[in-house]
Every structure is written in structure tokens, then in C-alpha cells.
Amino acid sequence: MSGFRVAVGGATGNVGREMLAILAERRFPVSEVIALASPSSIGREVSFGDRILKCKALENFDFSDVDICLMSAGGAVSKEWSPRIAAKGCVVIDNSSTWRMDPDVPLVVPEVNAEAAKGFHKKRIIANPNCSTAQLVVALKPLHDKARIKRVVVATYQSVSGAGKDAMDELFSQTRAVFVSDPVEPKKFPKRIAFNVIPQIDVFLDDGSTKEEWKMVVETKKILDPKIKLIATCVRVPVFISHSLAVNIEFEQPITADEARDILREAPGCLVIDRREPGGYITPHEAAGEDATYISRIREDPTIENGLSLWCVADNLRKGAALNAIQIAEVLANRGWLAPKRKVA
């Protein structure tokens, strides 16, 4: 049986660990999995299914016999190393923002634009979108196909895991500090996150938006349709895992809430939980650890013509990052666009 040699860059981080778990869960055809990290993490142990892998240093590793590198080691590392890894004939699927807007790098969400992954030959790099963008376009794509989207207004409620393990630790420590009356000291975030919300993710741009909001705009256009107008307000909330989106959509053609509900129920990657009763919707807590993009609160917007509003929730470490990367690898393998460099008996 043939299998792929797969390297995971940033294997000790939140997303890297999820990548290893999902590779095992989905039984991706591997002959070998290599856990890579920074030199300070050499020898650290990470789990791959029922196996334990010891981390090797990314910067000393020979990629000439590796088929796929799932990169989640941060933008600076990716900028330096992804082209070097690709030059060895390895396909890099990168989770950072470094390559997303490069015209020669496909930006892929498999439920939305899997065909774009075929363009990996230009640089042998494929980009994963921003976590909040990934779940948004999964929900928008089937509705866009039906009634053509003109404009989207989205407010995000983004969990702290999107900012890494240190951010999760900060929420935990600040919450404990509140209960025991210790001082609350912001470090990772610009203001206290415990029992609070912060309307800033990433740096501010000249027009008053943040870089996270800009990412949602330009990535949605690249993945789905450059004609779509979109404005976002991105907010960090005191939730450990899963991002939520409140989405308002204006269409070119009429579409009812019932039609949208039926379309989304059949759409790949979507799971509709939409009962008009207390608790008849999905929250971040329930989405954590799940693969689906959950859609709830689908309703018509009477303030605009052909308008709908909905609530969208997904695990940002999975669909927003690790799962999407592995789904891209599955597209390459299943469609025969990538073959293992060597056969395994």
C-alpha cells in the first residue's frame, strides 16, 4: 500500500497537535508522520493516534523525501522556510497569513473552491485561510450559488485559542484572578479578556479597520467572488475554543429563510441546527471538537430587499485551521494531483 510522508511544522502548538490528531482520525494515507518544531522543542513528545512522536528540528530536516508539509509554525517561519521546503519537491499547506494573497498561491477551502488547489504547481504552496473566513465561506458558498450575494456584514465572536496557547493561559489565569481577588494583568491582549470582550484583533490599519477584519474581506473575495462587498467587526471574547459569527447577507435575487435552510442542510461541511425555541441553536461550547460549520438563527431581514441573517459557529482549531489543511491534502491525494514520491510495500 502506498502512503504519503507527511511532516507537521509547529507540532507542539495548538494547531499542530490538532493536525496530528486529525491525520489519525481521518486515516489519511501516510507511510510516515514527522513532528517538527523549533530547536528548543527537540525531543518533546506529541501524540499521533496511539503513537508517540518525538519532535525534530524543522531547520535541520531534509524534506527531499517528504510529500506534504502541514505548516503551522507562524508567519515568519513560513516566509523563510516554505519556499525552501517547496524547492525540495514537497507541497506545503500553510496555516499562516504569509501566502494567502500571493496570486501564485491557491487559497483553498475544499467545500468552496477545491479546484483551486490544482494550482499548487506554481510555488508548491497552498494557503489555509483565516479561521473566521473559513467557516464564513463554507456557509456563504451554497447561498451564493442560489441567489448571488451582493453584500455581507459580519460581526465575529472569536475565541482566545485563535491567538495561541499563551492567550488561552491568559484567559484561565485572569478568570482565576477575578475569583480570588488577585490583580488582573493583560499581557497577550491589549485589555483584560476575562469577563470582557475586546473589539480588536491584530493591528489597526489606516482606515480604522483591523488587519483581522481586512483578512476576512480580501480572503472572501479571493476564495468566493471578488464582486462581493463585505465589512467585518472582529471581536475577541472570553471563550476558549470555537469562533461564532453573526452574519447579515444581501442577495441579488430573492431567497427565503426556508429556502436557505434547505440549501444549507444539503451543503457540504454545514450542519443546520435551527429550532425557534430556547436552546435551539449551537453555541461555541457545543462546536468545540467538531468538524462541522454549524448554522443557526436563519431568518429574513425585513430592512433590506433580499436579505437574510444567520448565526455561524465552528471550531477554529479544526475547521478554521487543522481540519481544513488536511482536507486540502485529501483533495490532492483523492483527485490524483499528488502521488507519493516512494512506494511502501
Secondary structure, 3 states (H helix, E strand, C coil): CCCEEEEEECCCCHHHHHHHHHHHHCCCCEEEEEEEECHHHCCCEEEECCEEEECEEHHHCCCCCCCEEEECCCHHHHHHHHHHHHHCCCEEEECCCCCCCCCCCCECCHHHHHHHHHHHHHCCEEECCCHHHHHHHHHHHHHHHHHCEEEEEEEEEECHHHHCHHHHHHHHHHHHHHHHCCCCCCCCCCCCCCCCCECCCCCECCCCCEHHHHHHHHHHHHHCCCCCEEEEEEEECCCCCCEEEEEEEEECCCCCHHHHHHHHHHCCCEEECCCCCCCCCCCHHHHCCCCCEEEEEEEECCCCCCEEEEEEEECCCHHHHHHHHHHHHHHHHHCCCCCCCCCCC
